[in-house]
Amino acid sequence: MPIQESIAISVPPSLIFQIWGDVANWKRWDPDTKESSLEGPLRVGAKGHIVPTKGRGVPMEVTECVPDKSFTAQAKVPLFSMKFEHELATHAEGALVTHKVSFSGALSFLLGRIVGAQVRRGLPITMASLKRYAESKAAEAGKKSAA
């Protein structure tokens, strides 16, 4: 069963997608990410690496991507896989952002519980941090265009 969190953010969905595409700066809004990288733009087949603040780094690959709508990345280690789905919808306030995390593989019964507990605790914090980050970026852009 996936772990899921949604939040309304007062910015256009395109800005959220831009933030997602700036993979090297995920650590600015995701307190559970120490480092992240992607070879090239956010697109299907792009490969990268993510290092959580707790634990080891893992390779990741973008398996689905619809610009300004969604992307999915998968991180795999032997016998265990984590799937991270990111979705956008238009909302009265701007964007409704949903992140889902699911686990599979032979060790998912064990590692899924351990990693899942961390994700359940951290995902609401990450989403609130993304909201603050995106809304501050939108406010900065508004100030620049007004000047």
N, C-alpha and C positions, 0 to 999 in steps of 0.2 A: 504494500500500500504506500503510495507516494506521500511525502511530507510536503505540504503546500501552504503558501502564505501569499495574500494579496494585499495591495495598498493603493489607494487613490493618491495621485500626485498631480499637483497643479501646474503641469507643463504639457506640451504636446508630446504624443507618443514618439515622434521623430527625435526629440531630444533624448529621451530614454534610450532609444536605439543607438544614438551617437555615443552616449556614455558607455553602453555595453560594448560598443566597437572599440573603445579606447582601453583595450585589455590590460596594457601595462599599468594603467591607473585604477584598476579595480580596488586596489588596497586603499584608495582614498575614500571609498564609500562602503567597502565590505570589511568589517573589522576581523573577519575570520580568514582573510587572505593576506599573506605576507608578501608574496610575489606572484605575478602572472604574466604570461607572454603568449603571443600568437604570431606565427610566421605569416605575415601578410594581413590582408583585411579579413573582417568577420564574414566568412562564406563557407559553404559546404566543402569539406575536405581540408580546411585549414587546421594545422596541427600546432600545438603549443604545450605549455607546461604551467601547472598551478601548484603553489606551495602554501598550504594552510598555516596559520599561526601555530597550530598544534598538530604535529605529525609531519610526515614526509611528503615531499613533492611527488606529483604524479603527472604522467603525460596526459594530454587531453586532445580531443579532436571534435571539430564542429560537424555534427551529423545532419543537421537541418538548419536552414536559415531562410527567412522571408523578411527582407528589409522593411523596417518600421513596423513589423508585426511580431516576429518571434525568432528565437534560435535555440538550438539544443546542442549541448556539448556533453561528451562522454569521456570519463576518466576510467582507465582500466589498469588493474594490477592483476597478477596471476590469481585466478579463481574468484575475482570480485570486480564488479563494475558499478560505477555511480553515473547516473544520468541526471543532468541538470537542464530542466526545461524553463525557458523564459518567454513569457507571453505578454503582449500589449493589446489593450482594447481602448477605444475612445470612451471617455467617461465625462460626465457633466463638469467635473473639475479639471479635466485634461486627459490624463491617462490612468487606466486601471492596470497595474503591473502585477503579474503573478509569477512566482518562482516555485517550481516543483522539483523535488529531489527524490529519486527512487534508486533502489539497489537490486542487483541481480548477480548470479554466479553461485558456485558451490559454497563459497564462504559467506554468502549474504546473510544466512541465519545468525552468524556470530558477529561479523564485522558490521552488518546492517544495524544491529542493536547498538553497538558501541558508537559508530559514526552517526547513526540516526538520533541518538540521544543528544549529541553535540549539535546536530543540525536543528532539531526541534527547539533547543534553547537559543541558538544563534540566529535562526532565520528571521524571526520578528525584529530583532535588533538590526540586522542587515537591511531589511526593508525600510525601517524607519530612517536609517542612515542614508540609504539611497534617496529617499524623499527629501531629506534636508539638503543633500548634495545637489540634486537636480534642481530644486527650487532656488538654491543660492546661485547656481549657474545661470538660470533663467533671469534672476534679478540682476546679476552682473551684466548680462547681455542687454537687458532693458536699459540699464544706466548708460552703457556705451552708445546705444542707438539714440538715446535722448540727448546726448552731449553734442 
